[in-house]
Amino acid sequence: MSPELVGLDDIRAAADRIAGVVLRTPVIDLPHPESPDISLHCKAESLQPTGAFKLRGAYNTIAQVIDQARANGIVAQSSGNHARAVAWLARRLDLRAVIVMPDAAPPNKVAAVRALGAEVELVPAAERDTRPLDWAAKGYVHVPPYDDPRVIAGQGTIGLELLEQVPDLETVVVPVSGGGLISGVATAIKVLRPDTKVIGVEPVLAADAAESLSLGRRIAWDPKRTYRTVADGLRTTALGIHPWEHVRRYVDEIVTVTDAQILAAVRYLAIEGRLVVEPAGAVAVAAWMQEIVPLRRGTAAVVSGGSIDPQLLASVLEETS
């Protein structure tokens, strides 16, 4: 049996639940580099307290199991942004937290999680999604990064906000990793405004979701393939089981961008948009800059992560071409 889809009522309940903890992020207009009369509406999730949209789904999940979490602690797996969100919430709610991170995670993201007081366990990439199950067997509450209806509903609150903030919304462009973000956003958008297009974006070097949607079946890539991309937040090897069901029902298309195009978007966002964004958070903007997605006035993009390594940011800003 296919997993049950998240509904609009679930997303609206999540919006009520996370209010007061999660920021209602602004929409910032970014002029196109070649056609400055046309702007992209950037939903600046990089401005969340933990630097990414992950706070939405993490809090919506933890809030529903708070008694068990207080008694037993929580465990999560992540390459960085979900880890930081869970650690931040654990500190705020006085919970024990163990975060399983791949040993290839950026050092700045590992340090940020440890600074919040969570215990970090570094494992090979292939064990990232299995090791948390050992902690869950000990009683810890598992807070998955994307493959959970509560997480999807939390991320879907971005879609509700976009529909209110951009009245003429025609197209929404969303980064894709494990699929929790695009699943929630697409559900909210398509239920309330079915004619609005939802387009996902992945790196060429980690395009398992694009291939899955093209073939009509969920496939997985080897970590050695997905870990080649500079967009460390999008190195997930496959869409989650729950996200896949939402993607194939609600997402119109998934396109890809190169690492060079991603880094160009990071630079453009910093200089023209005044937004510091990591590569994973800039892929939707990269696709728009390259006109891989429609260049029209009613297009919005989720700018999803601001946890860029300072040395990488410095090198990108030094580029002159």
N, C-alpha and C positions, 0 to 999 in steps of 0.2 A: 504494500500500500504506500502511496505517496504521502509525504508529510503534509499535515494540514497547513494551509496558507495563513499567514498573518492577515488580519482584516483591519479596516479603517478604525473600528472601535478600539482595537488593541493599540493602534498608534496614537489615537486621541487620549486614551488612558495613560499611555506612556508620557505624553506631553504634560498632562496634569501632574504626574508623579515626579518628573524631573525638574519642574518649575522651581526656581529659587536656588537650585544647585548648578544647573547647566546654563550657560550663557545663550541667550537668543542672539546669535551672531549677525552682524550687519552684512548687507550686500554692497559691495564696492564695485563701481564701474571701471573697467579696464579698456582703454582704446586699443583697437587693433593696430599693430605696427605698420601695416600697409594701407589700411582703410580707417583712418582715425575717426571718421564720422560714425563708425559702428563700434559699439562697446559691448564687452562681455560682462554680464552680471555675476560677479564672483561672490559666492556664499563663503565668507571668510571663517571657516571652521578652525583655521590655524590660530585664531584668537581665543579659543577656549582656554580655560585655566591650565589645562594640561597640554595644550598645543594641538589638539586634534578632536575630531568628532567622536572618538571612541568613548568619551565620557558619557555620552547619551545612552548607548546600549548597556554599558557596564553598570551605570546607576539604576537603570530600569530593571536590570536583573537582580542586583544585590538588594534593592529595596523590597523586592517580593520574597526574599528568603533571609531577611535580616536577623530573625531570631536564631536560626540555624547557623548563620554566619558568625554571630556573636559567640555562640557556644563552641563552634568547632574551627573557625577560621575559614579563609578562602584561598583558592588556588586558581591561577590563570596561566595561559601560555601566550607569548607574543614576542615579536621582534622589536617592540619598543613602545608604540603609541597606546595600545590596549594595556600593556604592562604598566605604563605610567598612570593611566586613568584608574586602573584598579588599585595601584599603590596609593594614589592620591585620595581615593575614596576610603581605603582602609585606614589611612591616617586620620581622616576627617571623622570617621565613624568608630574609631578605636577597635579595629579588627586585626587579627593576625593574618598576614598575607604571605604566600609563597608564589613567586613568579618564575615560571620556567621560560628561559630565553635561549635561542640558538646561539652557539658559541661564536657565530659570525655576526652577531648583532653589533651595531655601531657602539663603540665604547661610551660615547656621550649619552646614549639612551640607557645603557646599563647603569651608568653612574647616576642618572636622574632618578631611576627606580630605587636604587639603594639609598639615595639621599632622602627619600620619602619614608624610609624605615622598613621597607619590605625585604624579605629574604629572597635573593636571586639564586637560581640554580641554572647554570649554563650546561647545555647538552648539545650533542650533534644535531644538525638540522632535521635529520630523519626521525629524531626522538621527540621533537618539540610537541607534537600533538598526542603522543602516547604517555609520556612521563607524568602529566597531570592526573591521569587516571589512577596512578599509584597513590597519589596524595588524596584523591577523592575516595579511594577505598579505605583510607584512614579516617574518613569523616569530614574532610575539608569540603566546602561547597565549591563546586567547579563553576567558574565564570568564563565561558568560552569567548573567543574573540569575535566569532561571526556565525557559527553554526548552531543557533539557538533562536527560537521565536521571540523571546523577550529582548534579545539583542537587536534583532531585525526591527522590532517595533520601536525600540529606542532610537535607532538610526533613522527610522521613517519620519521622525518629528522634523527632520530637515526639510522633507518634502512639504509638510504642512506649512512651515514657515516661508518657504520659497513661493508657494502659491499666494500667500498674503503679501509678500514683499515685492513680487514681480507680477503685476496684474496681466501683462501681455505675454506671459510665458508661453513659448512655443516649443522649445527644446531644452532639455536638461542633460548636461554632460557630467558623468560621474566616474571617478577612479574605481577600478575593480581589483580586488585581491581575493579574499575568501568569499566575497559576495554579500556580506551582511549590510554594507552601506547601500549599494545599488538596489538590493532587494527591498529594503525599507522605503527608500526614496521612490522607487518605481511603483510600489504598491500605493503609496499616498497619492502620487501624481496621477496614475492611470485610473484609480477609482474615482477621483474627484474631477479629473479633466482628461478623458480618454484620448483626445486628439493630440495632446502634448507628447512629443517624442522623448524617449529616454535612451540615451546612448552611453555605453560604457567605454572606458579607455584603459588599455593595458600596455606595458612595455612590449616591444617585439620579442624581447628576450625572456618574457614570462607570460606568454599569451595562451595559457591553458584554457581560460574562460572563453576567449574569442574562438578558439578551435572547438570547444564544447558546443557553443551556440551554433556554429557553422555546421557541425556534424549532427546536431540534435541529440547528443548524449554527453553525459558528464565524463570527462576524461581527466587524467592526472599526468603531470610532468614530473620528471625526476628532479630532486632538489639541485643537482649539479647544473641543470639547465636554468631554472628560475633564479638561482643565486648569482647569475652573471650580471644581472641588471643593477645599475646604480640606484634604482628605486627600491631600497631595502624593505620598505613597507608593503611592497607588492610582490614579494617573492613566494607567496603561498603557492603550493603545488597543484591545488585543485579547488574549485568551488565547493563550499560545504553542501551537505545533502539538502538542508532546508533552503539555503540561498538558491541552489540550482532550480528548485521548483518555481521560485518566484521569478528568477531570471528568464527562464524559458517561457513563462506566461506573460510577463510584463515588459521585458526589455526589447527594444526594437533592433538594436545593433550593438556590437562591440568592435571597436576599432583599435589599432595599435600605433604606437609612436616609438621612435628610436631613442636611445639614451642621449644622443646629441640634441635631439629636439626637446627632450625633457629638461636638460640643463639650460638650454636657451630660454625655456619658459621660466625656470627658477630665476634667472638673471632679469628677465623682463618684468616679472612680478615684483622683484625687489626694487628695481629702478623706476618703473612706471606706475606700479600699483602700491608701492610702499608696503608690501607684504613680504615677510621673510617666510619662505616656504621650502620644505624639503622636496626632493625629487618625486617621491610618491604622491605628494600633495599637489604637484604641478602638472601631472599628466593630462588632465582635462583641458587645462589652459594650452598645453602644447598642441593638442589635437585641433583646438580652435585657431591658434596662431598659424598652423600649417594648412588651415582650411580643409582638414580631413572631416570635420563636422560642419554643418551649415553656417555660413557667415551671414546671420540675420539678426535683427535687433532684439528679438525675443529669446535669445539664447542665454542660459545661465550655466555656471559650472560650480561644482563643489570643490573648493580649495581646501584640502583636507588635513594637512599636517604641517606644523611649523618647527619640528625638531630636527633641524639640519645641523650637521657637524660644522663647527665654525671654520675649520680649515677648508672644507669643501666649499662653503659659501664664499670664503675669501678668494679661492681659486676661480670660482665661477664669475665673480664680480670683476676679476682682473682680465677676463677675456675681452678682447676688443672687437671680435667679429661675430 
